[in-house]
Amino acid sequence: MDLHRMWADAHQLYAVPRSAYAPEADHALSEQRAAWWSRLSEEAPNGHLLKSNVLFDMLRTAEKVHLLHVTHAFEHITHDGVIRPSGGCLVGSIYCAPLIPETGGLRMHNLASYILTKEAPATLVRAGTANPAPTPLVLEVTMPPHAYRELAGLDYLRLGSIHLHNYHVLNSLLSRAEQHQLQETVVGRIKNSAVFLALAASIARRGHSGESDFSRILDAAIRNLPILGYIYFEALAEYLMLHSRSPQTCQLAERGELNNWLYKELLFGTFPGTPGRFNLSRFRPCLDDLDGLLTSLDPTLDARHARTFLIERISYLTAARLFSPGQAPDDWHRTHWDFKGVSQQFGPLLGHLIHREIRTFRRYPDFYHYFDESKALQAWNYWNHMDIVIPFNGTIPKGEVGINPAYTDVEYRVWRAEADSHGRVHPVEEVGLKIAPRLIDTKHTLMRGATPARAGSGL
C-alpha cells in the first residue's frame, strides 16, 4: 500500500456517510463498522454529538479559529520566539483545545478548562516546579479560503501500518543484533497473546460476547501488547462521554460538547501518577470492578451495560485496527510465528509494538527523532496536500485539536491570556511567536514529563 493511502486511511472522515467508504477490507468488519456507527451515533444518549458539536461547527465555518495552548515554559518560548510541536501530540501538532467566542470573552471548551485548571497544575506539582501555574496562550488562526472543511480527523489507533512502514525504511539505524532482538521480542509478544486475539476476532466477527474470562484474558494481553491499553482507554472514554446522563454532561451536551471530565477524572483517580506521564499502556482497570469505578464517577452509568459494551467494542477495535486488512486469522494453529508471517496477518499490531518497543533500546535517545520526524513529515505532507490547517483527534471528537505547523498559507496571532472565574480566558498581551515545523523532545513538553529548565512548547 502506498504511503498516501496509508495516511488517508489513518483519518476518520466524519463528513462522509459510513456506507460510502470502507477502510476495512474484511467484509464482516465493514458491516460491523456501519453497525457500530449506528449504535454510537443513534442509540447512545449523546450520540448526536458525533455528528454535530461545537468543534465541528468551528472547523466547518469559522473564519477565525480561537484555540487554547497551555505552556509551562512561557519565558523560554518568548525568548526564542518559537512554538514547536511535539511528536507525541497528534503526530506533530501544536496541541490545543477549542475556545468559543462569546460576549464576555473566550469561553473554554470543557477539555480546555480541565487541562488549564486541573491537569496542567497537577503535572507541574508532580514535576516539583516552584510555580505550578501554567501559562494560557490564545492562538487566533485565520482560515484560508481553500482550507479543507470536510472533517478528516486523525485516528492514532490506525497508525500501525505507518509505524511498520517507517521501521522498514529506517531499520538500518539499528544494529543487526538490535533488529534481531526487536523482531524476536515483538513476535513473541503477539504469539503469547494469541488467546486474546482469537477471542477478540471471534467476538468482533460473530458476536460471541458472553466470555466470563474476557477481563482476565484482556489484562494478561495488555501486559504483552501495550496498544491494547490505549484501545481500552479509548473505548471506555467513548462509553463515558456517549452514555452519561449526569447534569453536567447534559449541560455540556446542550453546548455541543462531549464531557471530557469523565474519563479524565476516572484516569487520574485510578492512576494518580498519570499527570506528566501519560502512558496508557498500563491502563487496565478490571472490567469486573466497573461497578465501584462508575458508581463513584457518575451514578447515571450502568456498569453491567458498560461491561458488555466494552467487551464488544474492544474486540471490534482490536480486529479493525490491529489485524492486517483482509486478514481473518481463524486458523491460529497454522500461523507462521516469524517476523514475515506475523507482518502478513498482524501488520498494524506489529507496527504499534515496534513503535513502543524501540523506545526501550539503550541507544534510542541517539536516533529516536529520526522515527518521529519521519512520521511528522509524512503527516505534514498529507495535511498540506489536503489543506488541513487544524487537525483533530478523530478517535472521537472530544475536543483535542492541533495546528499544522508546516502549513505556510495561514495567518495567526498569539496572546498571553488570563482566566477568569467563569470559565473564560481573556487575551492580555500579544506576543510575537512563530510556529515552526521542528519537533521538540516529548520529555520537555508539559503533559509528557516536563522539564521546565528546557525551552519547549506546551501540551
C-alpha positions as CSV (number, residue, x, y, z in Angstrom):
1,M,0.0,0.0,0.0
2,D,1.4,3.4,-0.9
3,L,2.1,6.0,1.8
4,H,-0.5,8.5,0.8
5,R,-3.2,5.8,1.1
6,M,-1.9,4.8,4.5
7,W,-2.3,8.3,5.8
8,A,-5.7,8.7,4.2
9,D,-6.8,5.5,5.9
10,A,-5.5,6.8,9.2
11,H,-8.1,9.6,9.2
12,Q,-11.7,9.3,10.2
13,L,-14.0,11.0,7.7
14,Y,-16.8,12.3,9.8
15,A,-18.5,14.2,6.9
16,V,-18.7,11.1,4.7
17,P,-21.6,8.6,5.3
18,R,-20.2,5.3,6.6
19,S,-21.8,3.4,3.7
20,A,-19.7,5.5,1.2
21,Y,-16.3,4.2,2.2
22,A,-14.9,1.1,3.8
23,P,-11.3,1.3,5.3
24,E,-11.6,-2.4,6.4
25,A,-11.1,-4.8,3.6
26,D,-12.7,-7.6,5.7
27,H,-16.3,-7.7,4.7
28,A,-17.5,-8.8,8.1
29,L,-15.7,-5.9,9.8
30,S,-17.1,-3.5,7.2
31,E,-20.6,-4.5,8.2
32,Q,-19.6,-4.2,11.9
33,R,-18.2,-0.7,11.2
34,A,-21.5,0.5,9.9
35,A,-23.4,-1.2,12.7
36,W,-21.1,0.4,15.3
37,W,-21.7,3.9,13.8
38,S,-25.4,3.5,14.1
39,R,-25.1,2.1,17.6
40,L,-22.9,5.0,18.8
41,S,-24.4,7.9,16.9
42,E,-28.1,7.0,17.0
43,E,-28.6,4.8,20.1
44,A,-26.3,6.3,22.7
45,P,-27.9,9.2,24.6
46,N,-25.2,11.7,23.5
47,G,-24.6,10.1,20.1
48,H,-25.8,13.1,18.2
49,L,-22.6,14.9,19.3
50,L,-20.7,12.6,16.9
51,K,-22.3,14.4,14.0
52,S,-22.9,17.9,15.3
53,N,-20.8,19.6,18.0
54,V,-19.1,22.9,18.8
55,L,-15.7,21.6,17.5
56,F,-17.2,20.6,14.1
57,D,-19.1,23.9,13.8
58,M,-15.8,25.7,14.3
59,L,-13.9,23.6,11.8
60,R,-16.6,23.8,9.2
61,T,-17.5,27.5,9.2
62,A,-15.3,29.7,11.4
63,E,-13.2,32.3,9.6
64,K,-11.1,32.8,12.7
65,V,-10.4,29.8,14.9
66,H,-9.6,30.5,18.6
67,L,-7.6,27.9,20.4
68,L,-6.1,27.5,23.9
69,H,-2.5,26.3,24.2
70,V,-1.1,25.7,27.7
71,T,2.6,26.0,28.4
72,H,5.0,25.7,31.3
73,A,7.8,27.4,29.5
74,F,6.5,30.8,28.5
75,E,9.7,32.7,29.2
76,H,11.7,30.3,27.1
77,I,9.3,30.3,24.3
78,T,9.2,34.1,24.2
79,H,13.0,34.3,24.4
80,D,13.3,32.0,21.3
81,G,10.2,33.5,19.6
82,V,9.1,30.0,18.6
83,I,6.4,27.4,19.4
84,R,7.3,24.0,18.3
85,P,5.2,20.8,18.0
86,S,5.7,17.6,19.8
87,G,5.9,14.2,18.1
88,G,3.5,12.9,20.8
89,C,0.7,15.4,20.1
90,L,-1.4,14.4,17.1
91,V,1.8,13.1,15.4
92,G,3.4,16.6,15.2
93,S,1.0,19.4,16.0
94,I,0.7,22.3,18.3
95,Y,-1.6,20.8,20.9
96,C,-4.7,22.9,21.6
97,A,-8.3,22.9,22.7
98,P,-11.2,25.0,21.4
99,L,-12.2,28.4,22.6
100,I,-15.7,29.7,21.8
101,P,-16.1,33.5,21.3
102,E,-18.8,35.0,23.5
103,T,-19.8,38.4,24.6
104,G,-17.9,38.2,27.8
105,G,-14.7,36.7,26.4
106,L,-13.5,33.4,25.0
107,R,-15.3,30.5,26.7
108,M,-13.2,27.5,27.3
109,H,-14.3,24.1,25.9
110,N,-14.6,21.8,28.9
111,L,-11.4,20.0,27.8
112,A,-9.5,23.3,27.7
113,S,-10.9,24.1,31.2
114,Y,-9.8,20.7,32.6
115,I,-6.3,21.0,31.2
116,L,-5.7,24.6,32.4
117,T,-7.2,24.3,35.8
118,K,-6.5,20.7,36.9
119,E,-4.3,18.6,34.6
120,A,-1.5,21.1,33.9
121,P,-1.1,22.3,37.5
122,A,-1.1,18.7,38.8
123,T,1.7,17.9,36.2
124,L,3.8,20.8,37.4
125,V,3.3,19.9,41.1
126,R,4.4,16.4,40.3
127,A,7.5,17.7,38.5
128,G,8.4,19.7,41.6
129,T,8.0,23.1,39.9
130,A,8.2,26.0,42.2
131,N,5.4,27.8,40.5
132,P,2.8,25.3,39.4
133,A,0.7,27.8,37.4
134,P,0.9,27.2,33.7
135,T,0.5,30.0,31.2
136,P,-2.5,30.0,28.9
137,L,-1.9,31.2,25.3
138,V,-4.7,32.2,22.9
139,L,-4.0,31.4,19.3
140,E,-6.2,33.0,16.7
141,V,-5.9,31.3,13.3
142,T,-7.3,32.9,10.2
143,M,-8.5,30.1,8.0
144,P,-7.6,30.5,4.3
145,P,-10.4,30.3,1.8
146,H,-9.2,26.9,0.4
147,A,-8.9,25.2,3.8
148,Y,-10.3,21.7,4.0
149,R,-13.6,21.8,5.8
150,E,-14.8,18.2,5.5
151,L,-13.8,16.9,8.9
152,A,-11.0,14.4,8.5
153,G,-9.7,13.6,12.0
154,L,-6.5,11.6,12.7
155,D,-7.1,8.3,14.5
156,Y,-3.8,7.3,16.1
157,L,-5.1,3.7,16.6
158,R,-4.8,3.4,12.8
159,L,-1.2,4.4,12.6
160,G,0.2,0.8,13.0
161,S,0.8,0.2,9.3
162,I,2.6,3.6,9.1
163,H,4.8,2.6,12.1
164,L,5.7,-0.7,10.4
165,H,6.4,1.1,7.1
166,N,8.8,3.5,8.8
167,Y,10.6,0.7,10.6
168,H,11.3,-1.0,7.2
169,V,12.6,2.3,5.9
170,L,14.8,3.2,8.9
171,N,15.7,-0.1,10.5
172,S,19.3,0.2,9.3
173,L,19.7,2.8,12.2
174,L,19.6,-0.3,14.4
175,S,22.4,-2.8,14.5
176,R,21.8,-6.3,13.3
177,A,21.7,-7.5,16.8
178,E,19.1,-4.8,17.8
179,Q,17.0,-5.7,14.8
180,H,17.0,-9.4,15.7
181,Q,16.2,-8.6,19.3
182,L,13.4,-6.3,18.4
183,Q,11.8,-8.7,15.9
184,E,12.1,-11.6,18.3
185,T,10.5,-9.6,21.1
186,V,7.5,-8.3,19.2
187,V,6.7,-11.6,17.5
188,G,6.9,-13.3,20.9
189,R,4.6,-10.7,22.4
190,I,2.0,-11.4,19.7
191,K,2.4,-15.2,19.9
192,N,1.9,-15.1,23.6
193,S,-1.3,-13.1,23.2
194,A,-2.9,-15.3,20.6
195,V,-5.7,-16.4,23.0
196,F,-6.9,-12.8,23.4
197,L,-6.5,-12.0,19.7
198,A,-8.5,-15.1,18.7
199,L,-11.2,-14.2,21.3
200,A,-11.4,-10.6,20.1
201,A,-11.7,-11.8,16.5
202,S,-14.5,-14.2,17.3
203,I,-16.4,-11.6,19.2
204,A,-15.9,-8.9,16.5
205,R,-17.0,-11.1,13.7
206,R,-19.5,-13.4,15.2
207,G,-20.7,-11.6,18.3
208,H,-19.6,-14.2,20.9
209,S,-19.6,-11.7,23.8
210,G,-20.5,-14.0,26.7
211,E,-16.9,-14.8,27.8
212,S,-16.7,-14.7,31.5
213,D,-12.9,-14.7,31.4
214,F,-12.6,-11.7,29.0
215,S,-11.3,-9.4,31.7
216,R,-8.6,-11.7,32.8
217,I,-7.5,-12.5,29.3
218,L,-7.5,-8.8,28.3
219,D,-5.4,-7.9,31.4
220,A,-2.8,-10.5,30.5
221,A,-2.8,-9.4,26.9
222,I,-2.2,-5.7,27.8
223,R,1.0,-6.7,29.5
224,N,2.3,-8.1,26.2
225,L,0.5,-5.7,23.8
226,P,0.6,-2.1,25.3
227,I,-1.5,-0.7,22.4
228,L,-4.4,-2.6,24.0
229,G,-4.3,-0.2,27.0
230,Y,-4.9,2.6,24.5
231,I,-7.7,0.8,22.9
232,Y,-9.3,0.0,26.3
233,F,-8.9,3.7,27.3
234,E,-10.5,5.0,24.1
235,A,-13.4,2.5,24.3
236,L,-14.1,3.4,28.0
237,A,-13.8,7.2,27.3
238,E,-16.1,6.8,24.4
239,Y,-18.6,5.0,26.6
240,L,-18.5,7.5,29.4
241,M,-18.9,10.5,27.1
242,L,-21.7,9.0,25.0
243,H,-23.8,7.3,27.8
244,S,-23.5,9.7,30.8
245,R,-26.8,11.4,31.7
246,S,-25.4,13.5,34.6
247,P,-26.5,17.1,34.9
248,Q,-23.0,18.3,34.0
249,T,-22.9,16.0,30.9
250,C,-26.4,17.2,29.8
251,Q,-25.5,20.8,30.3
252,L,-22.3,20.4,28.2
253,A,-24.3,18.5,25.5
254,E,-26.6,21.5,25.1
255,R,-23.5,23.5,24.4
256,G,-22.3,20.9,21.8
257,E,-19.6,19.4,23.9
258,L,-18.7,15.9,25.0
259,N,-17.9,15.7,28.7
260,N,-14.1,15.2,28.9
261,W,-14.0,15.4,32.7
262,L,-15.5,11.9,33.0
263,Y,-12.6,10.0,31.5
264,K,-10.0,12.5,32.9
265,E,-11.3,12.0,36.5
266,L,-11.5,8.3,36.1
267,L,-8.0,8.1,34.6
268,F,-6.3,10.3,37.2
269,G,-8.4,8.9,40.1
270,T,-7.5,5.3,39.2
271,F,-3.9,6.1,38.2
272,P,-2.9,9.2,40.3
273,G,0.6,9.3,38.9
274,T,-0.6,9.8,35.3
275,P,-0.3,13.6,35.0
276,G,3.1,14.2,33.3
277,R,3.5,10.6,32.4
278,F,0.7,9.9,30.0
279,N,1.3,6.2,29.5
280,L,-1.9,4.3,28.7
281,S,0.0,1.1,28.1
282,R,-0.6,0.4,31.8
283,F,-4.3,1.3,31.6
284,R,-6.1,-1.9,32.6
285,P,-8.8,-1.5,35.3
286,C,-10.6,-4.8,35.8
287,L,-13.8,-4.9,33.8
288,D,-15.4,-6.8,36.7
289,D,-14.7,-3.9,39.0
290,L,-16.6,-1.3,36.9
291,D,-19.5,-1.1,39.5
292,G,-17.3,0.7,42.0
293,L,-15.5,2.8,39.5
294,L,-18.5,4.0,37.6
295,T,-20.8,4.5,40.6
296,S,-18.4,6.9,42.3
297,L,-17.8,8.7,39.0
298,D,-21.3,9.0,37.6
299,P,-24.4,7.3,39.1
300,T,-26.3,7.6,35.8
301,L,-24.0,5.0,34.2
302,D,-24.9,1.3,34.1
303,A,-21.9,-0.8,34.9
304,R,-23.4,-4.0,33.5
305,H,-24.2,-2.3,30.2
306,A,-20.8,-0.7,30.2
307,R,-19.1,-4.1,30.6
308,T,-20.9,-5.7,27.7
309,F,-20.2,-2.6,25.6
310,L,-16.5,-2.6,26.4
311,I,-16.1,-6.3,25.6
312,E,-17.7,-5.9,22.2
313,R,-16.1,-2.5,21.5
314,I,-12.5,-3.5,22.5
315,S,-12.9,-6.7,20.4
316,Y,-14.0,-4.8,17.4
317,L,-11.3,-2.1,17.7
318,T,-8.7,-4.9,18.1
319,A,-9.8,-6.7,14.9
320,A,-10.3,-3.5,12.9
321,R,-7.2,-1.6,14.0
322,L,-4.6,-4.3,14.7
323,F,-5.1,-7.0,12.1
324,S,-3.8,-6.6,8.5
325,P,-6.6,-5.6,6.1
326,G,-8.3,-8.6,4.6
327,Q,-6.7,-11.0,7.1
328,A,-9.1,-13.1,9.2
329,P,-6.7,-15.3,11.1
330,D,-9.1,-18.1,12.0
331,D,-6.6,-21.0,11.7
332,W,-4.4,-19.8,14.6
333,H,-2.5,-23.1,14.8
334,R,-1.2,-22.6,11.3
335,T,0.3,-19.1,11.9
336,H,4.0,-18.7,11.0
337,W,5.4,-17.2,14.1
338,D,8.2,-15.4,12.5
339,F,8.5,-11.7,11.6
340,K,7.4,-12.1,7.9
341,G,4.4,-14.3,8.9
342,V,3.3,-12.0,11.7
343,S,3.7,-9.0,9.4
344,Q,1.2,-10.6,6.9
345,Q,-1.5,-11.2,9.5
346,F,-0.9,-8.6,12.2
347,G,1.0,-5.8,10.4
348,P,-0.7,-2.8,12.2
349,L,-0.2,-4.5,15.6
350,L,3.4,-5.3,14.8
351,G,3.9,-1.6,13.9
352,H,2.4,-0.4,17.1
353,L,4.6,-2.8,19.1
354,I,7.7,-1.7,17.3
355,H,6.9,1.9,17.8
356,R,6.9,1.4,21.6
357,E,9.5,-1.3,21.9
358,I,12.2,0.6,20.2
359,R,11.9,3.3,22.9
360,T,13.4,0.8,25.4
361,F,16.6,0.4,23.5
362,R,19.7,1.9,25.2
363,R,20.7,3.9,22.1
364,Y,17.2,5.1,21.4
365,P,17.9,8.7,22.6
366,D,20.5,8.9,19.8
367,F,18.2,8.2,16.9
368,Y,14.6,8.3,18.1
369,H,14.0,11.7,16.5
370,Y,14.5,10.2,13.0
371,F,11.5,8.0,13.5
372,D,9.3,10.7,15.0
373,E,10.5,13.3,12.4
374,S,9.8,10.9,9.5
375,K,6.3,10.3,10.7
376,A,5.7,14.0,11.3
377,L,7.0,14.9,7.9
378,Q,4.6,12.4,6.3
379,A,1.7,13.8,8.3
380,W,2.5,17.4,7.4
381,N,2.8,16.4,3.7
382,Y,-0.6,14.7,3.8
383,W,-2.2,17.6,5.7
384,N,-0.7,20.2,3.3
385,H,-1.9,18.1,0.3
386,M,-5.4,18.1,1.9
387,D,-5.2,21.7,3.1
388,I,-5.9,20.6,6.6
389,V,-4.9,23.6,8.8
390,I,-6.4,22.3,12.1
391,P,-6.0,18.5,12.5
392,F,-8.0,16.9,15.3
393,N,-8.1,13.7,17.2
394,G,-10.5,11.6,15.2
395,T,-10.9,8.6,17.5
396,I,-13.9,10.6,18.9
397,P,-14.4,14.4,18.5
398,K,-13.7,15.1,22.2
399,G,-12.1,18.5,21.5
400,E,-8.4,17.7,21.0
401,V,-7.1,19.7,18.1
402,G,-3.7,20.8,16.8
403,I,-2.2,23.4,14.5
404,N,-0.5,22.1,11.4
405,P,3.0,23.7,11.9
406,A,4.0,23.1,8.3
407,Y,1.1,24.9,6.6
408,T,2.5,28.2,5.4
409,D,-0.6,29.7,3.8
410,V,-2.2,30.7,7.1
411,E,-2.2,33.7,9.4
412,Y,-2.2,33.5,13.1
413,R,-1.7,35.7,16.2
414,V,-0.8,34.7,19.7
415,W,-1.6,36.3,23.1
416,R,-0.7,35.6,26.6
417,A,-4.1,35.2,28.4
418,E,-5.6,35.2,31.8
419,A,-8.5,33.0,33.0
420,D,-11.5,34.4,35.0
421,S,-13.7,32.5,37.4
422,H,-16.5,32.0,34.8
423,G,-14.7,29.6,32.5
424,R,-13.4,32.2,30.1
425,V,-9.9,33.4,29.1
426,H,-9.0,36.9,28.1
427,P,-6.1,37.9,25.9
428,V,-3.9,40.4,27.8
429,E,-0.7,40.7,25.8
430,E,0.1,39.9,22.2
431,V,3.4,38.1,21.8
432,G,5.3,37.7,18.5
433,L,5.7,34.0,18.3
434,K,6.4,31.9,15.2
435,I,5.1,28.3,14.8
436,A,8.0,26.3,13.5
437,P,7.8,22.8,11.9
438,R,10.6,21.3,14.1
439,L,9.8,18.7,16.7
440,I,10.6,19.2,20.3
441,D,11.5,16.2,22.5
442,T,8.4,14.9,24.2
443,K,10.1,14.7,27.6
444,H,10.2,18.5,27.5
445,T,6.5,19.0,26.9
446,L,4.1,19.8,29.7
447,M,1.9,16.6,29.7
448,R,4.7,14.1,28.9
449,G,7.4,14.6,31.5
450,A,8.0,18.3,31.7
451,T,11.5,19.7,32.3
452,P,10.9,23.4,33.0
453,A,14.6,24.3,32.6
454,R,14.4,23.5,28.9
455,A,12.6,25.5,26.2
456,G,9.7,24.0,24.5
457,S,6.1,24.1,23.6
458,G,3.2,23.2,25.9
459,L,1.0,20.2,25.7
